[in-house]
Structure formats: C-alpha cells, structure tokens
Amino acid sequence: MMMMLGQATMIRICLCLYGIHMSSIPVLLYVSIAEIRRQKSVAKLTEWEYWGVRLFLGYLLADALRGVDGMFDNPSDGTVRSVWGWMRLDLRLTAWWFRDACLFCALSLCLQYYTSWAEQVLQVAASSKRLVFILKCCACMAVAGLSVGFYLILATNRQLTQIISVSMIFPVNLASAFITARLIWYVLPEIQLRRQDLQVETARARQVSCLILSFNVIILTVMPSLCMHKLLTQPLSSPMAPNRGIDSWIGEAHLPSILDLQRESPELSPSPAMEVVEVALAWFFLMTWLHPKNNKEMKHQ
C-alpha cells in the first residue's frame, strides 16, 4: 500500500507526522507544568499523582530531543533516515532510552496505584503485589535491555540489533496486559457490584485500564510485525545507518535526510508506521495520569 503511494507522497506524510509531533510537544509541556504548579496548592497527593506528572515531564523533554530531527525507516532496505540529518545517533538513542525509562516507571506506578486502590476498596488481601513486582522486574529488564540494545546499534550498525532492542519491551507489555485484563474483567466488575457509591471512580479506573491494555496490544502486534518484516526481507547484516559500514561505531554519525531521497535513492520510500506509534505514546501517557488527578475520591484511605 505504502509503495503504491509513491516516494514523494510518503515523504510528505512523514513530514506531516513530524509537524504534528513537534507542534504537540509545547501543548503537552504546558499541561504538565500547569499540573505541577497546581499540585503545590494541594495538601495531599498520591504517589501516582506526584510522580506521574513528573515522569511525564521527563518523558516529554526526552521525546522532544529524540524527535526534533525525526527518524523514519525504509521498508525496502531497512535503513533509517532523519528529517534534517543533523542529530548525532548517540544523543538520539540516549534521549530515546531515557524517555522509555520514564514510560516504564510510570506504567509500573500507575498499575500499582489502581490495583492497590481496588484491593483496599474490596478489603481483600494484597494478592496483586506479586503481579506488580513481576511488572516492575520486567520494567527494569526493559530499561537495562534497551541500554544494551542501543549500545549494540551504535557499536555494530547492524539491523539485527534493532530487532534485539525492540524485543526488550515485550515482557513488560505482556505483564502489563495481564494485570490490566485482570482489572477490567475480574476486579473492577466486583467493585461495581459491591460499591454503588464508587461507580464514577470505577469507570475511570476501567477507562485507564482499557487505554493501557489497548496500547499493550498495539505494541505486541505492530512491533513483532515490523520485526518479522525485517527478518523476512532484509539481510540481518545490513546497516541501519546507510552512510556507514557495518561493525563500525556510529555514535557520532548523522543520518541522511529524507529530503534528499528523491535525488539520492529514488527507489526508496520512508515509512511512518513505527513513528506513528512513538508519537501516539505521548498522548497515551497523558491520558493515564490525567484521570486520577481529578479524582480525589480514589485517594487511599
């Protein structure tokens, strides 16, 4: 489908997505800073309220640095190009790593908050502590695994290391999907039956859980599909940065610009598929912490 649209059209789509991403960053920064200022006048905050917005702010700053030079892959040869071609790869991947670390920490805190609230409402033993502990372990594994995967990308410039890096995020998404599914189909319906006075709070908890689960499903389907496409169509020894050779350090390298594709490689077309998911992550993050900040009844009693 993308190949049928032609190179020029795909470049315009990528540039449009880049414009949406960059224009949304100031809006989201304003929302997060306004929330931090609002919290100064609040006497008591939950751990999730306090850290959720601060992790979101860290996420946004790292995402702004990661995306300011936009990055898009080419399905035909698996290489990657940027919008302007002036950001070093080591700086880009460091910002990417820090952004995802903020995301995984926030995910663990968010689900800990909702599972703990649900168990206190139902007045049952904290049976979800083990699940949350597993989730936190998976989050730590993802953070550590991404650091290793990103280093291998910089050290080898091989497309195989991209697949290794992406695979690091699957366990944390599986653990998160299991916990949210348990909340949606088992725990929250029980609260809805027992506590008629908490219908609004339960509905909000369900909305956040459904949002997290839907994104878990997207990550667990889209990312493996992209990896499988690369495995089936590209030699794993192919370079990621097209202007550098394999097994060479590319930390200081600058990716070629997609604006030069028509002149340099008229047969290639950039794909926005992976970047669509990355850009949507910021709005997903916003919606997960935005709900409880307006829901004072959900504070632990």
C-alpha positions in Angstrom: 0.0 0.0 0.0 2.7 2.5 1.0 4.8 1.6 -2.1 1.8 2.4 -4.3 1.5 5.9 -2.9 5.0 6.8 -4.3 8.1 8.3 -2.7 7.0 12.0 -2.8 3.7 11.2 -1.1 5.3 9.1 1.6 7.8 11.9 2.3 5.0 14.4 2.7 3.2 12.0 5.1 6.3 11.6 7.2 6.9 15.4 7.3 3.2 16.0 8.2 3.6 13.4 11.1 6.8 15.2 12.1 5.0 18.5 12.2 2.2 17.1 14.3 4.7 15.6 16.7 6.7 18.8 17.2 3.6 21.0 17.5 2.1 18.7 20.2 5.2 18.9 22.4 4.7 22.5 23.6 1.0 21.8 24.3 1.8 18.8 26.4 4.6 20.6 28.2 2.2 23.4 29.1 -0.3 20.8 30.5 2.4 19.1 32.6 3.9 22.3 34.0 0.4 23.6 34.8 -0.3 20.4 36.7 2.9 20.6 38.7 2.0 24.2 39.7 -1.5 23.1 40.7 -0.1 20.4 42.9 1.7 23.0 45.0 -1.7 24.1 46.4 -2.8 20.5 47.1 -2.4 19.3 50.7 -2.1 15.6 50.0 -1.2 13.8 46.8 -1.0 10.1 46.0 2.3 8.7 44.9 0.9 8.3 41.4 -0.3 11.8 41.2 3.0 13.2 42.3 5.3 11.1 40.2 3.0 10.6 37.2 3.2 14.2 36.0 7.0 14.4 36.8 7.7 11.3 34.8 5.5 12.7 32.1 7.5 15.9 32.0 10.8 13.9 31.8 9.3 11.8 29.1 8.3 14.9 27.1 11.7 16.6 27.3 13.4 13.4 26.2 10.9 12.9 23.4 11.4 16.4 22.2 15.1 15.8 21.9 14.6 12.3 20.4 12.1 13.6 17.8 13.4 17.0 16.9 15.3 15.6 13.9 12.5 13.0 13.2 13.5 9.4 12.2 11.8 7.1 9.6 12.8 3.7 8.3 12.6 2.5 4.7 10.9 -0.9 4.3 12.7 -1.6 1.0 16.2 -1.9 2.5 15.6 -1.4 6.3 17.8 1.6 6.5 16.8 4.7 8.6 16.9 8.4 7.7 16.0 11.5 9.6 14.3 14.8 8.6 17.1 17.3 8.8 20.1 15.0 9.2 21.9 16.9 11.9 21.4 15.0 15.2 24.1 12.5 16.4 22.8 9.0 16.8 24.3 8.6 20.3 22.4 11.7 21.5 19.2 10.5 19.9 19.3 7.0 21.4 20.3 8.3 24.8 17.2 10.5 24.8 15.1 7.6 23.5 16.3 5.4 26.3 15.6 8.0 29.0 12.1 8.6 27.5 11.2 4.9 27.6 12.7 4.5 31.1 10.2 7.3 32.3 7.4 5.5 30.5 8.1 2.1 32.1 8.5 3.6 35.6 5.2 5.4 35.1 3.4 2.3 33.9 4.5 0.4 37.0 3.4 3.1 39.3 0.1 3.6 37.6 -0.9 -0.1 37.8 0.4 -0.3 41.3 -1.9 2.6 42.2 -5.0 1.1 40.6 -4.5 -2.5 41.9 -3.8 -1.2 45.4 -6.9 1.1 45.4 -9.1 -1.8 44.1 -7.9 -4.2 46.9 -8.5 -1.6 49.6 -12.0 -0.9 48.3 -12.8 -4.7 48.2 -11.0 -5.1 51.6 -9.1 -8.2 50.4 -5.5 -9.3 50.8 -2.9 -7.7 48.6 -2.9 -10.5 46.1 -1.7 -8.3 43.3 1.6 -7.4 44.9 3.3 -10.3 43.2 2.0 -9.3 39.8 3.1 -5.7 40.3 6.5 -7.0 41.5 6.8 -9.0 38.3 5.8 -5.9 36.3 8.5 -3.8 38.0 11.1 -6.6 37.3 10.0 -6.6 33.6 10.3 -2.8 33.5 13.8 -2.9 34.9 14.7 -5.6 32.4 13.3 -3.5 29.6 15.4 -0.4 30.7 18.6 -2.5 31.1 17.9 -4.4 27.8 17.3 -1.2 25.9 20.6 0.2 27.1 22.4 -2.9 25.8 20.4 -3.0 22.6 21.0 0.7 21.8 24.7 0.3 22.6 24.9 -2.6 20.1 23.2 -0.5 17.5 25.8 2.2 17.9 28.7 -0.3 18.0 27.7 -2.5 15.1 25.3 -0.6 12.8 23.6 -3.9 12.1 19.8 -4.2 11.6 19.8 -7.3 13.8 20.5 -5.1 16.8 17.3 -3.1 16.1 15.3 -6.3 16.5 17.1 -7.2 19.7 16.3 -3.7 21.1 12.6 -3.9 20.2 12.3 -7.4 21.7 13.3 -6.0 25.1 10.0 -4.2 25.6 7.8 -7.3 25.0 7.9 -8.8 28.6 6.8 -5.6 30.3 4.0 -5.2 27.8 2.9 -8.8 28.5 2.9 -8.3 32.2 1.0 -5.0 31.9 -1.6 -6.6 29.6 -2.2 -9.4 32.1 -2.7 -7.0 35.1 -5.0 -4.7 33.2 -7.0 -7.5 31.8 -7.4 -8.8 35.3 -8.6 -5.4 36.4 -11.0 -5.0 33.6 -12.7 -8.4 33.6 -12.4 -9.5 37.2 -11.5 -6.8 39.8 -13.4 -3.7 38.6 -16.7 -5.6 37.9 -16.6 -6.8 41.5 -16.2 -3.3 42.8 -19.1 -2.2 40.6 -21.3 -4.8 42.1 -20.3 -4.1 45.8 -19.8 -0.4 45.9 -22.6 1.6 44.2 -21.0 4.8 45.7 -17.8 4.3 43.6 -19.3 4.0 40.1 -17.6 7.1 38.8 -14.2 6.1 40.2 -14.6 2.5 38.9 -15.5 3.8 35.5 -12.3 6.0 35.4 -10.2 3.0 36.5 -11.7 1.0 33.7 -11.0 3.7 31.2 -7.3 3.9 32.1 -7.0 0.1 32.2 -8.6 -0.2 28.8 -6.3 2.5 27.5 -3.2 0.8 28.8 -4.4 -2.6 27.6 -5.1 -1.3 24.1 -1.6 0.2 23.8 -0.1 -3.1 25.1 -1.9 -4.9 22.4 -0.7 -2.4 19.7 2.9 -2.8 20.9 2.6 -6.6 21.0 1.2 -6.8 17.5 2.7 -3.9 15.5 6.3 -4.2 16.7 6.6 -8.0 16.1 5.1 -7.4 12.6 7.7 -4.8 11.8 10.5 -7.1 13.2 9.2 -10.1 11.2 9.1 -8.0 8.0 12.7 -7.0 8.6 13.7 -10.6 9.3 12.0 -11.9 6.1 13.1 -9.1 3.7 16.4 -7.8 4.9 19.8 -9.4 5.5 20.5 -9.1 9.2 24.0 -7.9 8.5 22.6 -4.9 6.6 23.5 -1.5 8.0 20.9 0.6 9.9 22.7 3.9 9.0 23.0 3.8 5.2 26.0 6.2 5.2 28.1 4.0 7.4 29.5 0.5 7.1 28.6 -2.5 9.4 30.6 -3.2 12.5 31.6 0.5 12.8 30.9 2.9 15.6 28.1 5.2 14.5 27.6 7.2 17.7 28.7 10.4 16.1 27.0 9.7 12.8 24.3 11.9 11.3 21.6 10.1 9.4 20.9 11.1 5.8 17.8 13.3 5.3 14.6 12.0 3.8 14.5 15.3 1.9 17.5 14.1 -0.2 15.8 10.7 -1.0 14.5 11.8 -4.4 18.0 12.8 -5.5 20.0 10.0 -3.8 17.6 7.0 -3.8 14.5 7.4 -5.9 13.6 3.8 -5.4 13.2 4.1 -1.6 10.2 5.4 0.3 10.2 6.2 4.1 7.5 4.6 6.2 5.7 6.4 9.1 4.4 3.2 10.7 6.8 3.0 13.6 6.8 6.7 14.3 3.0 6.8 14.4 3.2 4.5 17.5 6.0 6.6 19.0 4.1 9.9 18.6 0.9 8.4 20.0 2.7 7.3 23.1 2.8 10.8 24.5 -0.9 11.2 24.3 -1.4 7.8 25.8 0.9 8.8 28.7 -1.1 12.0 29.2 -4.4 10.2 29.5 -3.2 7.7 32.1 -2.2 10.3 34.7 -4.9 12.9 33.7 -7.7 10.7 35.1 -6.7 10.3 38.8 -5.6 13.9 39.2 -9.2 15.0 39.1 -10.5 12.1 41.1 -10.0 12.8 44.8 -12.2 10.0 45.9 -9.7 7.5 44.7 -7.1 8.5 47.2 -6.1 5.7 49.6 -8.0 6.0 52.8 
